[in-house]
């Protein structure tokens, strides 16, 4: 089962693109299989951003977290992202192969 970490953010386009580009490089370096950013266009959260990182398995995600959290570059990116926008929500999804 793959793991999808989904966060919802506020922020201006240029800030989100800049910070997400840095975060993507670091997430992939630490083992994420994919990293995407999408803007919500409908509903009460229109204009906000969905950031997703996909990991091969719960084990892969769990093993990477201590390394990612100890990476000073990742800490700096998160600090910038929280300065430029606001983290509103975080969900961890476990996929089921059907």
N, C-alpha and C positions, 0 to 999 in steps of 0.2 A: 504494500500500500504506500503510495506516495503521500507526501505531506505538502500542503499549500499554506503558507503563512500569508495572511491577507491583512493589510492595514489600510485605514481610511484617514486621509490627511486634508487639511486646507493648505492653500498656498498659491502664489502667483506662478504662472506658467514657467517663466524663466528660472525661478528659484527651484521649482520642482524638477525641471529638466536637469539643471546643474547638480543638485543634490542626488537625484536618482541615478544619474550617470556614475557618480562616484560610488554610491551604495551598490549598484549593480556589479561593478568591477570587484568589489570586496566580497560580496555574497558569492559570486561565481568562483573567486579565488579560494574561498573556504568550502566549496562543494555544492552550492546550489546548482541545479540543472537548468533553471530558467529564472528570469527576473523581468517583470513587466510593470508598466505604469499605464493606467487608463483614467480618463476623466469621465465622471458621471455627468450625463447630459439630461436625464429626466428625473422627476420625483423630487422629494424634499431635500435630497443631498446633491442636487445638481450643482456643478461647479467644483465639487470636491474631487479628490483623487483616490483611486484604489491602486495600491502597490502590492504586487504578489511575488513571492519567491517560492519556487517549487523545489522540493528535495526528494531524492530517490526513495527514502524510507524514514520512518521515525528514528531509527538508529543513526542514520546519516545526519539527520537534523540535530539530534541530541549530541552526537559526537562533535559537531561543528560549533555548537553554541559557546562553549567555554573559550575556544580559540577566537571566534568572532568577537565576543565581548571583551577579550583581552587585547584586541587589535587597536592600538591608539588611533589609527586612521579611521576605523569604523566609529569610534567614540567621537572623533572630530566631525565626521559626516552627520551623525545623529544630532550633535549639538547645533550644527548649522541648520539642519532640517527643522529642528524645534525652535530655532530663532526665527526662521523664515515662514513657518507655518505651525500648524498644531496637529499632533497625533490625536485622532478622535476615537479610534477603535482598533483592536487587534484580535483576530480570530485565527485559530489553527485548525485546518480542515484535514481530515484523513480520507483519502479516496478509497473507494471499493472497486475492485476490478470485477466487471460483469461480462 
